[in-house]
Amino acid sequence: MHLIRSIGELKNSISRRSKFMRALMWLLFILASIAFAGLAIECFRFAGIMTDRGLAFRFGRIVFLVGLNVLLTTAVAIVLLLVIWVKTAKSLPELRGWHLEMPESEFRAMDADKNYSLDDYLVQEQRVFDELDNFIDVRWESQVKGAFSRYSRDSVCNPEKVVDRNWNRTRILEAENPIGGALLIHGLSDSPYSLREIGLRLHREGYTVVWLRVPGHGTCPCALANVEWPDWTAAVEVAARGLKQRLPENRPLVIAGYSNGGALAVNYTLAAMVDTTLPKIEAILLFSPMIGINPLARLFRIYHTVALVSRTVKALWTNIDAEVDPFKYSSWPTNASIQAWDMTQEVERRLGMLENQGRLKEMPPILAMQSVVDSTVKVPKLISSLFERLQDDSSELFLFDIDRFDKIANLFNLSFEDKIFPNLKREDLPFQLTMLRNAKSDSRKVMLESRVGNQLSEEVLELEWPEGIVSLSHIAIPFSAGDRLYGNREATAETGINFGSISLRGESSALLLSDSLFVRCRYNPFYELMENRMIRWLNNAVEPEAANASQKT
């Protein structure tokens, strides 16, 4: 599938295609103009001429011209879209080695035969990182400039130096006497670091934890440009089997997913309900889950054609940014959007199949933590596609509302309300709904409002919205304020870079960094509350013996 390499090989043989596209655009534009003029003339003639030809004939001519006009106008619009796409791609910054090369040893779905184990995955992953080290030390060394790059050994962004270990890699943390196993799956372009704190808490509670590095992640953006979603699902199955083998008999297995990892977690759970060879899941934890995304992601399926015809490798990329985050890609390959879309469609297909079979009542309980405003995933889809299909109130949807403090109320874009809240007003919701919101409109103090059926309860908390944070975000949910990379701590010469408190001023076009890096909330000020609630919910959701053991730990 190595598209980037293919483009390099074909570059010199397709120069005529670019000229052909421009000529085709002009031809279609002229034909569309002629068709529009013909339609206008025909309508005029219909009104006062050709009265002897009959209504059916005259209507038929107009319908034909309307159809032709629509067809040619659509063709012109598509070609114009492609031209704009190409021009935008060509304006992106230059590609570096990490956009063009990747470790060849990366796991593929075809690698996972019946004897392939989690230990095999770890051995293969070691080869991947050995290849990456060679790229960094030899082939990319001359391309790294400045103090901020994850691909520089001396950089403050070097993932080997930032925290206690390189969290780009799969990690297994075994409990001495595990009460269960927890498989944690990170999001798209992320790494196991995104669920680091949650996994460490689960381990303290007595769980053996596996943080899975999903294929295509943790190395270089080119790897994400060449991965496919079946590679992800195959890796999750390998990890689930490997984790189950590390547990005493009858210990429950729970699965947690962040963003795209949420889709993978739900997908695996549904697959295990059908495939008896897969370990069953007892409970699901979701953080900003990618159950639904913008359908426009489907448009990107033609990206390889656009790249070939336009002779620009950059057409394979939505944006190209400086790679400064040690545990998350900054650049975004178009392939990532396509694979994410296909992953959500696979989840929808499985949900629909099991719903038609009347088997969704077998679905294990789900706890989802989600901000009501989220520019990455579609929150209404999480409600309609997943939670409204559930069969009992053992599942819980926990929503973080915006800060509705009166003094800043006129600054909010409230368009999300009409898409989310009407779906939550039913008294027969088949799940528990909890919302963290302002206790009063004239205060930043917050409360929890919970509803099970028509039973409503409220609890005012000794917490409040920090000044300067008006909402959480897709990326903020699993990170605490004390997080080394994304928290609210100021960076120093000793600690290096901190993305939660980064502050640079200038024109946005002056930096190879996304504007969202400076605007989007990077941490959850209510993280401790969320984490404690997660543990209490989990103790009730899993087998009673595991819950009792957790309380004794």
Residue pairs with C-beta under 8 A, 6 or more apart in sequence:
1 226
1 228
2 226
3 225
3 226
3 304
3 307
3 316
3 335
4 99
4 100
4 222
4 225
4 226
4 313
4 316
7 307
7 308
7 311
7 313
7 316
8 313
10 308
11 311
14 308
14 309
14 311
15 311
17 308
17 309
17 311
18 309
18 310
18 311
21 79
21 82
21 83
21 309
21 310
22 83
24 79
25 76
25 79
25 80
25 83
28 72
28 75
28 76
28 79
29 76
31 72
32 69
32 72
32 73
32 75
32 76
35 65
35 68
35 69
35 72
35 73
36 69
36 73
38 65
39 62
39 65
39 66
39 69
42 61
42 62
42 65
43 62
46 58
46 62
50 58
82 306
82 309
82 310
85 306
85 315
86 306
86 310
86 312
86 315
89 306
89 307
89 310
89 312
89 314
89 315
89 317
90 310
90 312
90 314
92 314
92 317
92 319
92 320
93 320
93 321
93 512
94 320
95 313
95 314
95 317
95 320
96 140
96 143
96 323
97 135
97 139
97 140
97 143
98 135
98 140
98 151
98 220
98 221
98 222
98 323
99 220
99 221
99 222
99 225
99 317
99 320
99 331
100 222
100 313
101 135
101 139
101 220
101 222
102 219
102 220
102 222
102 223
102 225
102 226
103 127
103 128
103 129
103 131
103 132
103 135
103 219
103 220
103 223
104 131
105 124
105 127
105 128
105 130
105 131
106 128
106 215
106 216
106 219
106 223
106 226
106 227
107 121
107 124
107 125
107 128
107 215
107 231
107 234
107 235
108 215
108 231
108 234
109 228
109 230
109 231
109 233
109 234
111 124
111 234
112 234
112 235
112 237
112 238
116 238
117 238
117 241
117 242
117 245
118 172
118 210
118 238
118 239
118 241
118 242
118 243
118 245
119 242
120 238
121 170
121 235
121 238
121 239
121 242
122 170
125 169
125 170
125 213
128 219
129 169
129 219
132 219
132 220
135 151
135 220
136 151
136 152
136 153
137 153
140 151
143 151
144 151
144 152
144 155
147 154
147 155
147 156
148 155
148 156
148 157
148 322
148 324
148 497
149 155
149 157
149 322
149 323
149 324
150 157
150 158
150 159
150 323
150 324
150 325
150 326
151 220
151 323
152 158
153 160
156 162
156 496
156 497
157 323
157 324
157 325
157 326
157 496
157 497
158 326
159 166
159 167
159 168
159 326
159 327
160 166
161 496
162 326
162 327
162 484
162 485
162 496
163 193
163 196
163 484
163 485
165 171
167 191
167 192
167 193
167 196
167 211
167 327
168 191
168 192
168 193
168 213
168 217
168 218
168 219
168 326
168 327
169 192
169 213
169 218
170 192
170 210
170 211
170 212
170 213
170 239
171 192
171 199
171 209
171 210
171 211
172 208
172 209
172 210
172 211
172 243
172 246
173 199
173 200
173 203
173 208
173 209
173 211
174 208
174 246
175 203
175 206
175 207
175 208
175 209
177 206
177 248
178 206
178 207
178 208
178 246
178 247
178 248
178 251
179 205
179 206
179 207
179 251
179 252
179 546
179 549
179 550
179 553
180 206
180 207
180 208
180 247
180 251
180 252
180 253
180 254
180 282
180 542
180 543
180 546
181 207
181 208
181 209
181 210
181 243
181 244
181 246
181 247
181 251
181 252
181 253
181 254
182 199
182 202
182 203
182 207
182 208
182 209
182 210
182 243
182 253
182 254
182 255
182 256
183 210
183 212
183 236
183 239
183 240
183 243
183 253
183 254
183 255
183 256
183 265
184 192
184 195
184 198
184 199
184 202
184 209
184 210
184 211
184 212
184 255
184 256
184 257
184 261
185 195
185 212
185 214
185 236
185 255
185 256
185 257
185 258
185 261
185 262
185 264
185 265
186 192
186 193
186 194
186 195
186 211
186 212
186 213
186 214
186 217
186 258
186 259
186 261
187 194
187 258
187 259
187 260
187 261
187 262
187 288
187 290
188 224
188 259
188 260
188 290
188 336
188 340
189 217
189 221
189 224
189 328
189 329
189 332
189 336
190 217
190 258
190 259
190 261
190 327
190 328
191 213
191 217
191 218
191 327
191 328
192 199
192 211
192 212
192 213
192 218
193 327
193 328
193 485
194 258
194 259
194 327
194 328
194 478
194 479
195 211
195 256
195 258
195 261
195 287
195 478
196 211
197 478
197 479
197 480
197 483
197 527
197 531
198 256
198 285
198 287
198 478
198 531
198 534
199 209
199 211
199 256
200 209
201 531
201 535
202 209
202 256
203 209
204 553
205 535
205 550
205 553
206 549
206 550
206 553
207 254
208 243
208 246
208 247
210 239
210 242
210 243
212 235
212 236
212 239
214 232
214 235
214 236
214 260
214 261
214 264
215 223
215 227
215 231
215 232
215 235
216 223
216 224
216 226
216 227
216 231
216 232
217 223
217 224
217 329
218 327
220 329
221 323
221 329
221 330
221 331
221 332
221 333
222 333
224 329
224 333
224 335
224 336
225 316
225 317
225 333
225 334
225 335
225 336
226 335
227 335
227 339
228 339
229 339
229 340
229 342
229 343
229 346
232 260
232 264
232 339
232 343
233 264
233 267
233 268
233 271
233 346
236 264
236 265
236 267
236 268
237 268
237 271
237 278
240 253
240 255
240 268
240 272
240 278
240 279
241 278
241 279
243 253
243 279
244 253
244 279
247 253
250 543
251 546
252 282
252 283
252 542
252 543
252 546
253 279
253 280
253 281
253 282
254 281
254 282
254 283
254 284
254 285
254 538
254 542
255 265
255 268
255 269
255 281
255 283
255 284
255 285
256 265
256 284
256 285
256 286
256 287
257 263
257 264
257 265
257 266
257 284
257 285
257 286
257 287
257 289
258 286
258 287
258 288
258 289
258 477
258 478
259 287
259 288
259 289
259 290
259 376
259 377
259 474
260 290
260 340
260 343
262 286
262 287
262 288
262 289
262 290
262 291
262 368
263 289
263 290
263 291
263 340
263 343
263 344
263 347
264 343
265 284
265 285
265 286
265 289
266 284
266 286
266 289
266 291
266 347
266 351
266 366
266 386
267 343
267 346
267 347
267 350
268 278
268 281
269 281
269 284
269 363
269 364
270 347
270 350
270 351
270 354
270 363
271 278
271 350
272 278
272 279
272 280
272 281
273 280
273 354
273 359
273 362
273 363
274 354
280 364
281 364
282 364
282 541
282 542
282 543
283 364
283 365
283 366
283 367
283 538
283 541
283 542
284 364
284 365
284 366
284 367
285 366
285 367
285 534
285 538
286 366
286 367
286 368
286 369
286 370
287 368
287 369
287 370
287 477
287 478
288 369
288 370
288 371
288 374
288 376
288 377
288 474
288 475
288 477
288 478
289 368
289 370
289 377
289 382
289 386
290 340
290 343
290 344
290 376
290 377
291 344
291 347
291 377
291 378
291 381
291 382
291 385
291 386
292 344
292 377
292 378
292 380
292 381
292 382
292 385
293 337
293 340
293 341
293 344
293 376
293 377
293 378
294 378
295 341
297 337
297 338
297 340
297 341
298 338
298 341
300 318
300 334
300 335
300 337
300 338
301 338
303 315
303 316
303 334
303 335
303 338
304 316
306 315
307 313
307 314
307 315
307 316
314 320
315 334
316 333
316 334
316 335
317 331
317 332
317 333
317 334
318 332
318 333
318 334
318 337
319 331
319 332
319 514
320 331
320 512
321 330
321 331
321 512
321 513
321 514
322 330
322 511
322 512
322 513
323 329
323 330
323 331
324 330
324 497
324 513
325 485
325 499
326 485
327 485
330 513
330 514
347 385
348 385
351 360
351 385
351 386
351 389
354 360
354 362
354 363
355 389
360 389
360 390
360 391
361 391
361 392
363 390
363 391
364 541
365 394
365 395
365 396
365 541
366 386
366 387
366 390
366 395
366 396
366 431
367 395
367 396
367 398
367 534
367 537
367 538
367 541
368 382
368 386
368 387
368 396
368 397
368 398
369 398
369 400
369 477
369 530
369 534
370 379
370 382
370 397
370 398
370 399
370 400
370 477
371 379
371 399
371 400
371 471
371 472
371 473
371 474
371 476
371 477
372 379
372 399
372 400
372 401
372 402
372 416
372 420
372 471
373 402
373 416
373 471
373 472
373 473
374 473
374 474
375 473
375 474
376 474
376 475
377 474
379 416
379 419
379 420
380 419
380 420
380 423
382 397
383 397
383 420
383 423
383 424
384 423
387 395
387 397
387 429
387 430
387 431
388 423
388 429
388 430
389 430
390 430
390 431
391 430
392 430
393 429
393 430
393 431
393 432
393 452
393 453
394 540
394 541
395 430
395 431
395 432
396 431
396 432
396 433
396 434
396 537
397 431
397 432
397 433
397 434
398 434
398 435
398 436
398 530
398 533
399 433
399 434
399 435
399 436
400 435
400 436
400 471
400 472
400 477
400 524
400 526
401 435
401 436
401 437
401 438
402 412
402 470
402 471
403 438
403 444
403 465
403 469
403 470
403 471
404 412
404 437
404 438
404 441
405 438
405 441
405 442
405 443
405 444
405 465
406 441
406 442
408 470
409 441
411 470
412 470
424 433
427 453
427 454
428 453
429 451
429 453
432 450
432 451
432 452
433 450
433 451
433 452
434 448
434 449
434 450
434 451
435 448
435 449
435 450
436 446
436 447
436 448
436 526
436 529
437 446
437 447
437 449
438 444
438 445
438 446
438 447
438 465
439 445
439 446
439 447
439 460
439 461
443 464
444 464
444 465
444 467
445 460
445 461
445 463
445 464
446 460
446 461
446 463
446 464
446 465
446 526
447 458
447 459
447 460
447 461
448 458
448 459
448 461
449 456
449 457
449 458
450 456
450 457
450 458
450 459
451 457
461 529
463 525
463 526
463 529
465 525
466 488
466 525
469 521
469 525
471 521
472 521
472 524
473 520
473 521
473 522
475 486
475 520
475 521
475 522
476 486
476 520
476 521
476 522
476 523
476 524
477 524
477 530
478 524
478 527
479 486
479 487
479 500
479 522
479 523
479 524
479 527
480 487
480 523
480 524
480 527
480 528
480 531
481 487
481 488
481 500
481 523
481 524
481 525
481 527
482 489
483 500
483 523
484 495
484 498
485 497
485 498
485 499
485 500
486 498
486 499
486 500
486 522
486 523
487 498
487 500
487 501
487 522
487 523
488 500
488 501
488 523
489 495
489 498
489 500
489 501
490 498
490 501
491 497
491 498
491 501
491 502
499 517
499 522
500 522
500 523
502 517
502 518
503 518
504 511
504 513
504 518
508 515
524 530
535 550
538 547
538 550
539 546
539 547
539 550
539 551
540 547
